[in-house]
Amino acid sequence: MAVAADGSWLTTLVDAVVSLMEVIGAPGAGIAIAAENLFPPLPSEVILPMAGLAASRGSFGLVEALLWTTAGSVVGALLLYGLGAWLGLRRLRAVVARVPLLHVEDVDRTVAWFARHGGKAVFFGRMIPIFRSLISIPAGVVRMPLWRFVLLTLAGSAVWNSVFVLAGFFLGESWHVVETYADILQYVVIVGAVAGVTWFVVTRVRQLRDRRPDLDAA
């Protein structure tokens, strides 16, 4: 399975994924997607269409591609869930208490929000770049029932993976068309995240500045 070489890190990554799939078949795609969950900069939007392309060429079946990539998503998510469960609320509160601009109350509000919307966050989070990895950690911190976490992750991952694997399967050598639209989505998410963090930092600094005259007067 040849891939155009342009010397970029993405091409190197794709070559490695292709080689993995050529050597061990569909499980290679599953391993790559599990790694993508643990290291979000790895682009599932490229790995998944490549799995579809390999299936279209007969390297393995389409159903195999879908099953293995979804299994990889669940395994990667479970590892991050385990990290969150190990961290736990007590450790998380202790860490946050030592971080400038953060308050323990921020953790409590986040936990309360997750208690209300955690199911939707896990399901839809699987379809949002970067967040599909991060969402597993708070699920582990609040100890979302494991069976529920697995089912929601499985369902969300199946939807996301199917879209990209099928795109690669039907587009064939033109699979890279998907990358353009996936990049736009990822940039939107990154810009939104940066804007959110910036707003939080500016707001928290203003709060601290407004409180300082009261502390000085005391």
N, C-alpha and C positions, 0 to 999 in steps of 0.2 A: 504494500500500500504506500505509494509515493506521496510525499508532501513537499510542496514548494519550499525551497530553502531560502530564507532572507536574512539569516544570521541572528534573528531576534530570539529572546528568551522564550517567547511563545512558540516559535517554530521548534526550538530544542525540546520544549515540553511536549508538544504534540508528537514529535518523532519518538520520544520516550514512551508515551502512551500507546502509540501505534505499535511499537516494538513489543510492548507488554502484551497487547491483545493478540499479536501475531504468534507469540510464544505460548501463551497459556489460554488464549481464546477469551470468551465472554467474562470469565472471572477476573481477567486483567482490567476490564472496564470497571468492574465492581471495586477492585482495589484502588483504582485511580479516583473514583468518586468518594470512597471512604477517606482517602487522603485529602481530597478537596474540602471535605467537611472540617477536617482538623487544621487545614491551612487555606483559609478563604481566598487568598490571591490566586490559587489554582482555579482556572476558569471551567466550571462544569459546562458552561455554554459552548465550549469547544470540545471538551471530552465527550459529552453525550452525542453530538452529531457525528463524531468520529466513530462511535460505537454503532450508530445507525448505518453509517457508510460501510463499515466492515460487515454488518449483517446483510446489506444489499449486495455485497460481493460474494456472499456465501461463506465467509470465514466462520460464522456461527449464525444461529437463527435469530430472527427478530424478537421472538418471545424470550430467548436466552438473554439478549441484550437488555430488554426491559426488566427482567427479573433480577439479573445480577447488578445492574446499576442501582435499582431500588434497594436491593439488599445492602449494597455498599453505603447508600445514604443512611439507612437505618443503623448500621454498625457504627459509622462515624458519629452519628447523633447520639448514640448510646454512650460512646466514650466521653463525649462532652457532658452529657447528662451525669455520668459518674463523677466527673470533675466537679460539677456544681453540687452534687450530693455530698462529696467529700468536703468541699468548702463549707457548706451549711450556713445557716443564718448567723450563728454566733460568730464564726470566723469572719464572715462578710461584714458584719457590723463593726467588728474590731478593726478590720482593714480600713473601712470607710471612715471611721473615727480619726484615723491618722492622715487622711488625705486632705490637703487644703481644698477649700471651697465645697467640700462634700459634708453632709450631715447624716447622722444615723437615721434621722427622720426620712431622708430620701430613700433609704432601703425599705423602711416600713411602708411608704407610699407605693413603691414599686411592687412590693409583695402583695399589697392590697389590690393593686391594679391587676396583677397576674392572677390573683385568686378569682377575679371577676371575668377576665378575658383571656386567661392562659390557653384555653383550648383553641380559640380562634388564632391567637398569636402563634402557636406551634404549627397549626395547619397552614395558614397563609404565609407564615414566616419561611416555610420551606420553598416558597416561590419567589423570595426576594433575595437578590445577591447579598452576600456578607451576613445578613441577618439570619439566613437559613442555618448558619453555623452557630452564631451567637445565641439564638433563642433557646438552644438546648441547655445552656448553662443555668439561666434562671429557673427553668423547669426542674432541674436537678436540685437547685438551692431550696426551692419550696417543696420538694419531694412530691411533685405531681405523680399520681399513681402510675407505676411503670407501664401497666397494660394500656392505660389511656394515652400515655406519651408515645408508646410504640405504634398504636393504631393511628393516631393523628399524624405522626411522622411518616408512617407508611403511606397513608392516603395522600398527604401533601406531596411527598416525594414522587409517588407514582404519577401524579398529574404533571408535575414539572418535568420529570425525566421523560415521560412519554412524548411530550411536545417536542423536545429537542432530539430524542432518538428517532422519532418518526420523521422529523424534518431532515435529518441526515440520511435516513433510509430512502426517502422519496426524492430529495434533491441530488443525491449522489455526489459527483465531483463538485457540484456547486454548493456544497454544504456551508462554505464560508460566508454565504449570503446571510445566514443566521447570525453570524458573529457581529455583523454591523448593528443589527437591531438589539442584540444582547448587550453590546458595549454601551449603547445609548441608555438602556435601562440601568446598567451598572453605574454609569456616570451620574444619572439622576439620583440614584440612591446615595452615592458618595457625597454629592453636593448637598442633598437634604440632611445627611448625617452631620456634615461639617457645619452647616447652618444651624442645626439644632444644638450642637456642642457650643458653638460660638455664642448663641443666644443665652444658653445656660450660664456660661462663664461670665458674660457681661452682666446678666441679671444678678448673679450671686455676688460679684464684685461690688455692684452698686448697693446691694443690701448691706454688705459689710461696711462700706464707706458711710452709708446713712446711719449705721449703728454706732460708729466710732465717736461722734460728738456726745452721744448719750453716755458712753463708757468713760470718756474723758471727764465729763461733768460729774460722774459719780466718784 
